[in-house]
């Protein structure tokens, strides 16, 4: 019989894997021309992916802090120039998150660490809640990108001269 901690950890790891698989699956349908597509008033796909990558870097840092591990360095990222580059950056950010999560294996109090709420910035998180956010975040933005791709009115948005304020 599996203890609740191991069951929750395994379920969380599966959830972040499924969320990322969903995001990568949507990315596989992005053509070169789609990368700069956006719906009116929204981010282009490139910016959505840049946001996901940056957010996961922050999730990795929060996870490392919560697990008592050394936080990955916070590097400034350049926006991905292509879907292929974004995929590589997503894989790298996920490796950093999983490395931070791996610190639980060395923690004799892993059960407590996994569920303990700690202040991170102005919010309180546990390792479990961060992982729930990671999975949800990937699914949310996979759906956003899919909606951009399916939106027949979405395109590369450039303002018309009459739309510009003088």
C-alpha positions, 0 to 999 in steps of 0.5 A: 500500500502506498502512503499518501505522500508518495501517492500525492507526489506520483499524482503530481508528477503525472499531472505536470507530465500530462500538462506539458505533453498537452502543451507540446502536442499543441506546439507540434501543430504550430507552423512557422507563420503561426508563431506570431499569430494572436487574437485581437487584444491578446499575446501572439503564440510566441509571447504565450510560450515565453510566459510559460517558460519564464513562469516555470523558471519561477516555479523551479526556484520556488520548488527549490526554496520549499525543498531546501535546495539550491535555487536554479540561477535566474537567467534572463531569457530571450524570447524564443525565435521559433517553436522549435527553440521554444520547445527546447527552452520548455524542456530545459525549464522542466529539467530545472523544475524536476531537479529542484523537486528531486531534493525531496529524495534527500529530505528525511522530512519529505512528507512534511516538506511536501505539504508545508505552506511557506511564504514565497513572495507575498503568497504561501505555497507548498510543493504540492500547490506549486506542482498543481499550479505548474500542471494547470498553467501548462493546460491553460496555455495549451488551450490558449494557443489552440484557440489562437490556432483555431481562430480564423480571425487571428493573425499577425496584428499590426495597427492600422494608421487610423487606429494609432493615437497621434 
